[in-house]
Amino acid sequence: MRVSEVNVKMKALKIGDQVLSIDEVNYRELNPEQWCETVENGLLKDKVEINITILRDNQEISFVLKELKLI
């Protein structure tokens, strides 16, 4: 799964980053059917923060993303 859109206030993720895992759930090998099921079940449902690992420039980077109220 690759990042295709980023909120301007979000500095951690960049377009093109490959999501490897979210809260220890592996997203390295995700087919379209699995992705649809993940989205339908609420990828980030009811979470204030998530632990995420991405691949950028052949480097794995891990960090925590916290919910931000924009308005």
DSSP file (Angstrom, degrees, kcal/mol; ACC not computed):
  #  RESIDUE AA STRUCTURE BP1 BP2  ACC     N-H-->O    O-->H-N    N-H-->O    O-->H-N    TCO  KAPPA ALPHA  PHI   PSI    X-CA   Y-CA   Z-CA
    1    1 A M              0   0    0      0, 0.0    18,-2.9     0, 0.0     2,-0.3   0.000 360.0 360.0 360.0 131.3    0.0    0.0    0.0
    2    2 A R  B     -A   18   0A   0     16,-0.3     2,-0.4    13,-0.0    16,-0.2  -0.871 360.0-110.3-115.3 147.3    1.4    3.4   -1.0
    3    3 A V        +     0   0    0     14,-2.9    13,-2.9    -2,-0.3     3,-0.1  -0.614  38.3 169.1 -73.2 125.0    0.6    6.8    0.3
    4    4 A S        +     0   0    0     -2,-0.4     2,-0.3     1,-0.3    -1,-0.2   0.512  63.0  28.7-116.0 -10.0   -1.2    8.7   -2.5
    5    5 A E        -     0   0    0      9,-0.1     2,-0.4     2,-0.0    -1,-0.3  -0.985  61.2-171.3-153.5 140.4   -2.4   11.8   -0.6
    6    6 A V        -     0   0    0     -2,-0.3     2,-0.2    -3,-0.1     9,-0.1  -0.999  27.4-118.8-137.9 136.1   -1.2   13.7    2.5
    7    7 A N    >   -     0   0    0     -2,-0.4     3,-2.0     1,-0.1    -2,-0.0  -0.492  30.3-122.0 -66.9 140.9   -2.7   16.5    4.5
    8    8 A V  T 3  S+     0   0    0      1,-0.3    -1,-0.1    -2,-0.2     0, 0.0   0.759 111.8  55.8 -60.2 -25.3   -0.5   19.7    4.3
    9    9 A K  T 3  S+     0   0    0      2,-0.0     2,-0.8     1,-0.0    -1,-0.3   0.572  87.2  91.5 -83.1  -8.4   -0.1   19.7    8.2
   10   10 A M    <   +     0   0    0     -3,-2.0    -1,-0.0     1,-0.2     0, 0.0  -0.785  45.3 169.2 -92.2 112.6    1.2   16.1    8.2
   11   11 A K        +     0   0    0     -2,-0.8    -1,-0.2     1,-0.1    -3,-0.0   0.664  65.0  67.1 -95.1 -19.0    5.0   16.2    8.0
   12   12 A A  S    S+     0   0    0      2,-0.0     2,-0.3     0, 0.0    -1,-0.1   0.884  94.9  56.1 -74.9 -39.7    5.8   12.5    8.7
   13   13 A L        -     0   0    0      4,-0.0     2,-0.3     3,-0.0    -3,-0.0  -0.677  63.9-166.4 -98.1 148.8    4.3   10.9    5.6
   14   14 A K    >   -     0   0    0     -2,-0.3     3,-2.3    -9,-0.0   -11,-0.3  -0.964  36.0 -92.2-129.5 149.1    5.2   11.7    2.0
   15   15 A I  T 3  S+     0   0    0     -2,-0.3   -11,-0.2     1,-0.3     3,-0.1  -0.370 114.7  30.1 -57.3 131.8    3.4   10.7   -1.2
   16   16 A G  T 3  S+     0   0    0    -13,-2.9    -1,-0.3     1,-0.4   -12,-0.1   0.182  82.6 138.1 100.3 -16.0    5.0    7.5   -2.5
   17   17 A D    <   -     0   0    0     -3,-2.3   -14,-2.9   -14,-0.1     2,-0.6  -0.361  51.7-131.8 -58.6 141.4    5.9    6.1    1.0
   18   18 A Q  E     -AB   2  55A   0     37,-2.1    37,-2.3   -16,-0.2     2,-0.6  -0.881  13.3-135.5 -98.1 123.2    5.1    2.4    1.2
   19   19 A V  E     + B   0  54A   0    -18,-2.9    35,-0.2    -2,-0.6     3,-0.1  -0.674  27.3 174.0 -78.8 120.9    3.1    1.5    4.3
   20   20 A L  E     -     0   0A   0     33,-2.9     7,-3.5    -2,-0.6     8,-0.6   0.818  62.3  -6.6 -96.0 -39.2    4.7   -1.7    5.8
   21   21 A S  E     -CB  26  53A   0     32,-1.7    32,-2.5     5,-0.3     2,-0.4  -0.992  47.2-159.8-157.4 152.0    2.7   -2.0    9.0
   22   22 A I  E >  S-CB  25  52A   0      3,-1.8     3,-2.0    -2,-0.3    30,-0.2  -0.983  86.6 -16.9-133.3 121.9    0.2   -0.2   11.2
   23   23 A D  T 3  S-     0   0    0     28,-3.5    29,-0.1    -2,-0.4     3,-0.1   0.906 129.1 -52.5  46.6  49.4   -0.1   -1.3   14.8
   24   24 A E  T 3  S+     0   0    0     27,-0.2     2,-0.6     1,-0.2    -1,-0.3   0.517 106.8 129.6  68.3   8.4    1.8   -4.5   14.1
   25   25 A V  E <   -C   22   0A   0     -3,-2.0    -3,-1.8     2,-0.0     2,-0.4  -0.853  60.3-126.8 -92.4 124.1   -0.5   -5.5   11.3
   26   26 A N  E     +C   21   0A   0     -2,-0.6    -5,-0.3    -5,-0.2    -6,-0.1  -0.554  35.8 168.1 -77.7 125.0    1.6   -6.4    8.2
   27   27 A Y        +     0   0    0     -7,-3.5     3,-0.4    -2,-0.4    -6,-0.2   0.085  46.5 107.7-118.5  19.8    0.7   -4.5    5.0
   28   28 A R  S    S+     0   0    0     -8,-0.6     2,-0.6     1,-0.3    -1,-0.1   0.895  88.2  30.1 -67.1 -41.1    3.8   -5.5    3.0
   29   29 A E  S    S+     0   0    0     -9,-0.1     2,-0.5    -3,-0.1    -1,-0.3  -0.813  80.4 156.3-121.8  88.4    1.9   -8.0    0.7
   30   30 A L        -     0   0    0     -2,-0.6    -3,-0.1    -3,-0.4     0, 0.0  -0.957  25.5-155.6-121.4 119.0   -1.6   -6.7    0.3
   31   31 A N     >  -     0   0    0     -2,-0.5     4,-2.3     1,-0.1     3,-0.3  -0.474  36.0-100.2 -87.9 167.0   -3.7   -7.7   -2.7
   32   32 A P  H  > S+     0   0    0      0, 0.0     4,-2.3     0, 0.0     5,-0.2   0.841 121.9  52.9 -56.5 -37.2   -6.7   -5.5   -3.8
   33   33 A E  H  > S+     0   0    0      2,-0.2     4,-2.1     1,-0.2     5,-0.2   0.908 110.0  47.8 -66.2 -41.0   -9.3   -7.7   -2.2
   34   34 A Q  H  > S+     0   0    0     -3,-0.3     4,-2.4     2,-0.2    -1,-0.2   0.894 110.8  52.0 -65.8 -39.5   -7.5   -7.5    1.2
   35   35 A W  H  X S+     0   0    0     -4,-2.3     4,-2.6     2,-0.2     5,-0.2   0.931 109.0  49.6 -62.8 -45.3   -7.2   -3.7    0.9
   36   36 A C  H  X S+     0   0    0     -4,-2.3     4,-2.6     1,-0.2    -1,-0.2   0.912 112.0  48.6 -59.4 -43.5  -10.9   -3.3    0.2
   37   37 A E  H  X S+     0   0    0     -4,-2.1     4,-1.8     2,-0.2    -1,-0.2   0.902 110.9  50.9 -63.5 -41.3  -11.7   -5.5    3.2
   38   38 A T  H  < S+     0   0    0     -4,-2.4     4,-0.4     2,-0.2    -2,-0.2   0.927 112.7  45.3 -62.5 -46.2   -9.4   -3.4    5.4
   39   39 A V  H >< S+     0   0    0     -4,-2.6     3,-1.2     1,-0.2     4,-0.3   0.914 111.7  51.9 -65.2 -43.6  -10.9   -0.2    4.3
   40   40 A E  H 3< S+     0   0    0     -4,-2.6    -1,-0.2     1,-0.3    -2,-0.2   0.832 109.9  50.0 -62.8 -32.7  -14.5   -1.5    4.7
   41   41 A N  T 3< S-     0   0    0     -4,-1.8    -1,-0.3    -5,-0.2    -2,-0.2   0.469 125.9 -98.1 -86.1  -1.8  -13.7   -2.6    8.3
   42   42 A G    X   -     0   0    0     -3,-1.2     3,-0.9    -4,-0.4    -3,-0.2   0.916  28.2-149.6  85.3  87.6  -12.2    0.8    9.2
   43   43 A L  T 3  S+     0   0    0     -4,-0.3    -4,-0.1     1,-0.3    -3,-0.1   0.884  97.6  15.3 -53.5 -45.5   -8.4    0.9    9.0
   44   44 A L  T >  S+     0   0    0     -5,-0.1     3,-1.5     3,-0.0    -1,-0.3   0.035  88.3 162.7-120.6  25.1   -8.0    3.4   11.7
   45   45 A K  T <  S-     0   0    0     -3,-0.9     3,-0.1     1,-0.3    -4,-0.0  -0.201  70.1  -8.1 -55.6 128.2  -11.5    3.2   13.3
   46   46 A D  T 3  S+     0   0    0      1,-0.2     2,-0.4     2,-0.1    -1,-0.3   0.769  98.6 134.7  58.7  32.4  -11.8    4.7   16.8
   47   47 A K    <   -     0   0    0     -3,-1.5    -1,-0.2     1,-0.1     3,-0.1  -0.923  41.0-170.5-115.4 139.1   -8.0    5.3   17.2
   48   48 A V  S    S+     0   0    0     -2,-0.4    19,-3.8     1,-0.3     2,-0.3   0.741  80.3  10.5 -92.7 -30.2   -6.3    8.4   18.6
   49   49 A E  E     - D   0  66A   0     17,-0.3     2,-0.3     2,-0.0    -1,-0.3  -0.993  64.4-162.2-147.3 154.6   -2.9    7.3   17.6
   50   50 A I  E     - D   0  65A   0     15,-2.5    15,-2.7    -2,-0.3     2,-0.5  -0.976  20.2-130.0-135.0 149.3   -1.2    4.6   15.5
   51   51 A N  E     - D   0  64A   0     -2,-0.3   -28,-3.5    13,-0.2     2,-0.4  -0.881  36.7-176.3 -94.3 127.5    2.2    3.1   15.3
   52   52 A I  E     -BD  22  63A   0     11,-2.8    11,-2.3    -2,-0.5     2,-0.4  -0.965  20.2-162.5-131.8 142.7    3.3    3.0   11.6
   53   53 A T  E     +BD  21  62A   0    -32,-2.5   -33,-2.9    -2,-0.4   -32,-1.7  -0.994  18.6 179.2-122.8 130.3    6.3    1.7    9.7
   54   54 A I  E     -BD  19  61A   0      7,-2.9     7,-2.5    -2,-0.4     2,-0.5  -0.802  26.6-129.1-124.2 165.8    6.9    2.9    6.2
   55   55 A L  E     +BD  18  60A   0    -37,-2.3   -37,-2.1    -2,-0.3     2,-0.4  -0.982  32.6 166.3-116.3 121.3    9.5    2.3    3.5
   56   56 A R  E >  S- D   0  59A   0      3,-2.6     3,-1.4    -2,-0.5   -39,-0.1  -0.987  70.7 -10.9-137.1 125.2   11.1    5.5    2.0
   57   57 A D  T 3  S-     0   0    0     -2,-0.4    -1,-0.1     1,-0.3     3,-0.1   0.898 128.4 -56.1  53.5  44.1   14.2    5.5   -0.1
   58   58 A N  T 3  S+     0   0    0      1,-0.2     2,-0.4    -3,-0.0    -1,-0.3   0.687 116.4 114.8  62.4  21.5   14.9    1.8    0.8
   59   59 A Q  E <   -D   56   0A   0     -3,-1.4    -3,-2.6     2,-0.0     2,-0.4  -0.984  63.8-134.0-123.5 132.1   14.8    2.7    4.5
   60   60 A E  E     -D   55   0A   0     -2,-0.4     2,-0.4    -5,-0.2    -5,-0.2  -0.708  26.1-173.7 -82.0 131.1   12.3    1.5    7.1
   61   61 A I  E     -D   54   0A   0     -7,-2.5    -7,-2.9    -2,-0.4     2,-0.4  -0.993   4.6-166.0-128.3 130.4   11.1    4.3    9.3
   62   62 A S  E     +D   53   0A   0     -2,-0.4     2,-0.3    -9,-0.2    -9,-0.2  -0.931  20.8 141.6-118.5 141.8    8.8    3.9   12.3
   63   63 A F  E     -D   52   0A   0    -11,-2.3   -11,-2.8    -2,-0.4     2,-0.5  -0.960  45.5-100.1-162.0 175.1    6.9    6.6   14.2
   64   64 A V  E     -D   51   0A   0     -2,-0.3     2,-0.5   -13,-0.2   -13,-0.2  -0.913  25.2-156.6-108.1 131.3    3.6    7.4   15.9
   65   65 A L  E     -D   50   0A   0    -15,-2.7   -15,-2.5    -2,-0.5     2,-0.4  -0.928  11.7-159.5-105.4 131.5    0.8    9.3   14.2
   66   66 A K  E     -D   49   0A   0     -2,-0.5   -17,-0.3   -17,-0.2   -18,-0.1  -0.858  26.4-100.4-112.1 146.6   -1.6   11.1   16.5
   67   67 A E        -     0   0    0    -19,-3.8     2,-0.4    -2,-0.4   -19,-0.1  -0.357  37.5-162.5 -62.3 138.9   -5.1   12.3   15.6
   68   68 A L        -     0   0    0     -2,-0.1     2,-0.6     0, 0.0    -1,-0.0  -0.992  14.8-138.0-129.5 124.9   -5.3   16.0   14.9
   69   69 A K        -     0   0    0     -2,-0.4    -2,-0.0     1,-0.2     0, 0.0  -0.730  15.3-170.0 -81.7 120.4   -8.5   18.0   14.9
   70   70 A L              0   0    0     -2,-0.6    -1,-0.2     1,-0.1     0, 0.0   0.732 360.0 360.0 -85.2 -23.6   -8.3   20.4   11.9
   71   71 A I              0   0    0      0, 0.0    -1,-0.1     0, 0.0    -2,-0.1   0.345 360.0 360.0-130.1 360.0  -11.3   22.5   12.8
